């Protein structure tokens, strides 16, 4: 799953650690989401989208061939 987490995080001037603290996960979890190594739970995706004031669909790009 592709996402815009890194782009929005940088636009908002947040470090991975700061973003993780805002949504209750570690810096490592944010890094794994940004690099596509980890797909967040629906609730974490919701929290990230709410924080960035975008829809989940805007933040996470669902591509059929990426489906696991």
C-alpha positions, 0 to 999 in steps of 0.5 A, a space after each residue: 500500500 502506498 501512502 503520503 504519510 512522509 509527505 504530509 509529516 514533512 509538510 507539517 514539520 514533524 519528525 517521525 518521533 513527534 508523529 508517533 507520539 501524537 498517534 500513540 506509536 513508536 518512531 519505528 512504526 512510523 518509519 515502517 509505514 512510510 517505507 511500506 514495510 508495515 500496513 497500519 491498522 484501520 484505527 491507526 490509519 484513521 488517527 493519522 488521517 484525522 491528524 493530517 485533516 485528510 481522508 484515509 483514501 487520500 492518505 493511503 493509496 489502495 492499489 489492487 495489485 498490492 493487495 495481500 
